[in-house]
Amino acid sequence: MPITDRHLTILTGGSRGMGLAMAEQLLAAGHTLLTLSRRVNDDLAQQAEARRADLTQWPADLADSTAICAHLQEWLARFDAGHFASATLINNAGVVPPIGPLRDADGPDLANALRVGLEAPMLLTAAFLHATRDWRGARKVLNISSGLGRRAMASQAGYCAAKAGMDHFTRCLALDEALVPNGAKVCSLAPGVIDTDMQVQLRGADAAAFPDRGRFERLKSEGQLSSADEAARHVLAYLARPDFGTEPVADVRHA
């Protein structure tokens, strides 16, 4: 296989939920996949071996991403500018802090959610774009956002703030990259409402502290939640569109 037929994807939060589903769908010949997650997924490793896919998994705590970013830049520096036909960073990892009004928030939990949900994507994006600035292939950054970054919800200040910040830094990033040759195409994409652990957490919240709990219970009971596999397919299809990056903030349901 010619070396220019190879593609690189770096994915955070690839050990469970939609992130794991994306990782599984990205396992293919000619594709190098690097995942950054709290733990290594043994089943994913077995699938990669069976498909003869190039998979590397880094166990990483994204709440402390400075060292990870340095490691990522060193790892990317191993490849010459023409090694990959494309390179993509998918910032998927996120944390929902304990649900309740901000006045009752636990400081460490709130700080952890903001570090994982906003600080880490910004630092990883900076490291990725710096290390690949002279690469000749197409470069993309896909930030997995949420409708809650665009619509306020009581008792969700930490999560909403992280996703709103992700949307807005993506808008700024799109302006930056439009000014340079072969600038990266970027998008902060809401993937829809997905049947994941986050939904379980929302449905199980104290109704007195979370006024919208009933809405999430209805989404489940009425069958309105996408499966992780289905959501992953839609997100990766959006990533592959020729017009990816035209809109720096988008929703897969409105594409």
C-alpha positions, -999 to 999 in steps of 0.1 A, spaced: 0 0 0 15 34 -9 23 53 22 1 83 11 -29 60 14 -26 59 52 -49 80 75 -44 89 111 -71 95 137 -65 105 173 -96 99 195 -102 108 231 -127 89 252 -125 58 230 -130 31 256 -168 32 260 -200 47 247 -201 65 214 -163 69 216 -158 31 217 -183 28 188 -163 53 167 -131 35 176 -145 2 164 -157 17 132 -123 33 125 -105 0 127 -96 -7 91 -66 -15 70 -47 17 61 -59 35 91 -38 43 122 -59 49 153 -45 64 185 -70 65 215 -65 85 247 -88 71 274 -87 65 311 -83 28 305 -72 4 277 -101 -15 262 -90 -51 257 -119 -60 234 -109 -31 211 -74 -44 210 -86 -79 200 -108 -64 173 -78 -45 159 -57 -76 158 -84 -96 140 -88 -68 114 -50 -62 112 -56 -26 120 -30 -3 134 -42 6 169 -24 23 198 -41 29 231 -27 54 257 -42 52 292 -45 89 301 -62 111 327 -74 140 306 -79 161 337 -41 164 337 -34 169 300 -2 189 299 21 159 300 -2 140 275 1 169 250 39 169 252 38 131 246 15 136 217 37 162 200 68 139 204 48 110 190 36 130 160 71 142 153 81 107 144 63 110 111 74 130 81 52 156 65 40 132 38 34 101 58 -4 104 61 -29 114 35 -50 128 64 -48 134 101 -78 139 123 -82 148 160 -116 139 176 -121 154 210 -149 132 223 -141 127 260 -164 145 285 -175 144 321 -209 152 337 -202 165 372 -227 156 400 -261 170 389 -273 199 410 -273 237 412 -240 254 410 -243 266 446 -240 230 457 -212 220 434 -182 202 448 -151 222 437 -129 193 426 -157 176 407 -165 208 388 -128 215 381 -124 180 368 -154 183 344 -140 216 330 -105 203 326 -117 172 307 -145 189 288 -128 221 278 -92 225 289 -80 191 275 -96 196 240 -80 231 237 -46 218 247 -48 187 226 -59 207 196 -31 232 200 -6 203 203 -20 185 173 -21 216 150 14 226 161 29 192 155 12 188 121 15 224 108 39 214 80 21 181 71 9 180 35 -22 159 40 -56 171 50 -61 179 87 -93 180 106 -104 187 142 -138 173 153 -150 184 187 -180 164 200 -203 191 215 -239 189 228 -271 207 224 -266 217 261 -237 239 249 -263 259 230 -293 257 254 -291 264 292 -304 238 316 -308 240 354 -283 220 375 -260 215 345 -238 246 347 -205 227 345 -214 205 315 -232 233 297 -203 257 302 -177 232 290 -197 225 258 -204 262 251 -167 270 255 -159 241 231 -183 256 205 -168 291 208 -131 281 208 -139 261 176 -153 293 160 -121 311 169 -100 282 157 -118 282 123 -109 318 118 -72 310 127 -69 281 103 -86 300 75 -56 323 74 -29 297 68 -21 274 38 -36 240 43 -53 251 75 -72 225 94 -110 221 88 -127 222 122 -162 217 136 -179 214 170 -206 189 163 -236 180 185 -242 143 179 -279 141 191 -293 123 221 -275 90 227 -283 61 250 -251 62 270 -241 63 307 -247 100 307 -283 94 300 -285 69 329 -269 95 351 -295 122 341 -325 99 345 -312 89 379 -307 124 393 -326 137 422 -358 152 408 -357 180 434 -322 191 422 -328 184 385 -360 199 371 -355 184 337 -352 148 348 -387 139 334 -377 150 300 -348 125 299 -370 98 313 -395 104 284 -367 103 258 -359 68 270 -394 56 274 -405 70 240 -375 54 222 -360 87 211 -324 78 220 -299 68 193 -277 38 200 -240 45 204 -233 26 172 -259 46 152 -246 79 166 -210 70 158 -220 62 122 -237 96 117 -208 115 133 -182 97 112 -203 102 80 -204 140 88 -167 140 93 -162 124 59 -184 150 41 -166 171 15 -180 203 31 -168 194 66 -157 226 84 -179 249 63 -199 255 95 -177 256 126 -206 247 149 -232 222 137 -257 195 148 -257 161 131 -295 161 133 -298 192 111 -272 183 86 
